[in-house]
């Protein structure tokens, strides 16, 4: 019963959150927790990432030797990264009413945990992780990925 | 002999635990179903459909089993930084009102608890109606319901600044019906605490 209820809610939830005006940068998620050194680069400015920091499309998120960070996005997707990691949120569009959905994250080094949200549920083919050696396509899921070695 | 050498070279390439430098591991998901990932790279395409299986990011090859310990060792910091799973609530209303049913009223403390469990919560409160009545009327009724719930959770301790209120009127029924149909399960507010 509970599971059915939850499923029903998540199905409904798809239609529940739109994004702001197309030209205005809109908040796509929020940093929920951090440890160690974390920075977010937006346009040309770099700010420290702390719990509560808003996240926007095209943000570059980096952690130092002991850094870690967790973000929950508007659609309920979650990303967490470990030390010495660099990711870029290349694309995030969550406008289910207009059937506009996409989520593309680039990881150039380090470790990352992903737990899918509504975007991956509705548009699995529009959700991907780009790495220096290959692309990860998502079919509603949870995974960890490591980009290591000499790749940059 | 040549074969033995090949295997040795391969082992070196793959590193101590048999994994390449860059790889993805499918994990079991809360609630059972674990989905799948597909890796596409220079060396082809690999699908991982079973949890605790790993594949290199260049694609190609067969997924390998990875132990929980290995995952914990490599990804422990990232795993520990994972935000809580969003909590979802549906609260139901009496017909044509912004009055909660007595059962749903009892759930308000659970909403507060979910907010308190999160250091920096975001709360979406979206109102809905059933299909009885005109659209404009239902848009307003759904918004009134959402605002009422927003007020009620603020009254018991949720910071109003973290709440976003919305209305979907009769456009997103939980139980699809023909227009004009009264359906208690569609008279509701949905709350997501992230």
Interface residues (C-beta under 8 A of the other chain):
Chain A: X3 X5 X6 X8 X9 X10 X12 X13 X15 X16 X17 X30 X31 X32 X33 X34 X35 X51 X52 X68 X69 X70 X71 X72 X76 X78 X80 X81 X82 X83 X85 X111 X112 X113 X115 X116 X117 X131 X132 X133 X134 X135 X136 X137 X138 X139 X140 X141 X142 X143 X144 X145 X146 X147 X148 X149 X150 X151
Chain B: X20 X21 X22 X23 X24 X25 X26 X27 X28 X29 X30 X31 X33 X34 X35 X36 X37 X38 X39 X40 X41 X42 X48 X56 X57 X58 X59 X71 X74 X75 X76 X77 X78 X79 X80 X81 X82 X83 X84 X85 X86 X88 X89 X90 X118 X119 X120 X122 X124 X126 X166 X168 X171 X172 X174 X190 X192 X194
